[in-house]
Amino acid sequence: MKILLCTVPSEHPDNQPTIRKANDIPTLPKTAIISLIKQMEKHGYDEKHYDFLDIDMVLPTDEEFIVYLKKSKPTIVGFSAVVSASYLQVPKSSKHCFPIQKLSAEVR
């Protein structure tokens, strides 16, 4: 089993940047996903069992995300949306996960 944990951009989908610049508002640390990874490691999972894609920081295009999914072949994909504008990004990102693999979306 391979788990892919992803952040989603914090901006509204209609106002999403294509690149992060040095003068942009700093991106918050990904504490939710890091906490999940630490718990997974505590229970015997190592790096061959999971991957972390910081979509919020990398800002891949849809095509780049699809290539990443096909290359990594995860069985489970989890999305972390930490602000309300991010919630609208989950359906946009998750649509690429079908029928490649199962989807597990966590929206806080």
PLY file of the C-alpha trace (Angstrom):
ply
format ascii 1.0
element vertex 108
property float x
property float y
property float z
element edge 107
property int vertex1
property int vertex2
end_header
0.00 0.00 0.00
1.28 3.47 -0.91
-0.26 6.58 0.63
0.06 10.00 -1.00
-0.62 12.96 1.29
-1.19 16.31 -0.42
-1.78 19.88 0.57
-4.09 21.99 -1.55
-3.55 25.67 -2.43
-4.89 28.06 0.16
-6.24 30.49 -2.43
-9.68 30.37 -4.03
-9.51 28.36 -7.30
-10.40 31.48 -9.32
-7.47 33.39 -7.81
-4.76 30.74 -7.76
-1.16 31.85 -8.41
1.00 29.95 -10.87
4.21 30.51 -8.91
5.14 31.34 -5.31
7.29 34.47 -5.11
9.59 35.61 -2.32
7.27 38.53 -1.54
4.12 36.40 -1.29
2.52 35.86 2.09
4.46 33.04 3.75
2.91 29.60 3.53
2.03 28.02 6.86
3.96 24.92 7.93
2.18 21.70 7.01
1.73 20.55 10.59
-1.37 18.39 9.95
0.33 16.25 7.31
3.61 16.11 9.24
1.64 14.92 12.30
0.04 12.16 10.21
3.43 11.12 8.85
4.93 11.00 12.36
2.04 8.79 13.55
2.46 6.52 10.51
6.18 6.18 11.24
5.39 5.45 14.89
3.22 2.54 13.69
5.77 1.02 11.34
5.28 2.86 8.06
8.40 4.19 6.41
9.09 6.37 3.36
8.43 3.54 0.93
4.81 3.46 2.22
4.01 7.15 1.87
4.78 10.27 -0.10
4.06 13.94 0.57
3.29 16.35 -2.26
3.06 19.96 -1.14
0.76 21.18 -3.92
0.30 24.47 -2.07
4.01 25.22 -2.41
4.90 23.52 -5.71
1.71 24.61 -7.57
1.84 21.93 -10.28
-0.38 22.23 -13.32
-3.20 19.69 -13.69
-1.09 17.83 -16.24
1.94 17.72 -13.91
-0.26 16.40 -11.08
-1.68 13.66 -13.32
1.85 12.62 -14.37
2.88 12.54 -10.70
-0.12 10.35 -9.81
0.60 7.91 -12.62
4.27 7.73 -11.68
3.80 7.29 -7.92
0.76 4.96 -8.24
-0.68 5.54 -4.75
-3.47 3.33 -3.46
-4.73 6.07 -1.14
-4.63 9.84 -1.69
-5.33 12.24 1.16
-5.81 16.00 0.83
-5.32 18.50 3.62
-7.26 21.76 3.27
-6.59 24.12 6.17
-8.55 27.26 5.24
-12.05 27.63 3.83
-10.80 28.74 0.39
-8.88 25.46 0.22
-12.08 23.43 0.49
-12.96 24.47 -3.06
-9.60 23.13 -4.25
-10.22 19.56 -3.05
-12.72 18.62 -5.80
-10.45 20.22 -8.42
-7.44 18.18 -7.28
-9.28 14.97 -6.45
-10.97 14.65 -9.84
-7.61 13.49 -11.21
-7.44 10.59 -8.74
-10.24 8.61 -10.38
-10.08 5.89 -11.62
-6.36 5.66 -10.85
-6.80 4.95 -7.15
-9.04 5.32 -4.13
-9.62 8.73 -2.61
-9.51 9.78 1.01
-10.10 13.49 1.48
-9.73 15.07 4.87
-11.13 18.58 5.06
-10.80 20.41 8.36
0 1
1 2
2 3
3 4
4 5
5 6
6 7
7 8
8 9
9 10
10 11
11 12
12 13
13 14
14 15
15 16
16 17
17 18
18 19
19 20
20 21
21 22
22 23
23 24
24 25
25 26
26 27
27 28
28 29
29 30
30 31
31 32
32 33
33 34
34 35
35 36
36 37
37 38
38 39
39 40
40 41
41 42
42 43
43 44
44 45
45 46
46 47
47 48
48 49
49 50
50 51
51 52
52 53
53 54
54 55
55 56
56 57
57 58
58 59
59 60
60 61
61 62
62 63
63 64
64 65
65 66
66 67
67 68
68 69
69 70
70 71
71 72
72 73
73 74
74 75
75 76
76 77
77 78
78 79
79 80
80 81
81 82
82 83
83 84
84 85
85 86
86 87
87 88
88 89
89 90
90 91
91 92
92 93
93 94
94 95
95 96
96 97
97 98
98 99
99 100
100 101
101 102
102 103
103 104
104 105
105 106
106 107
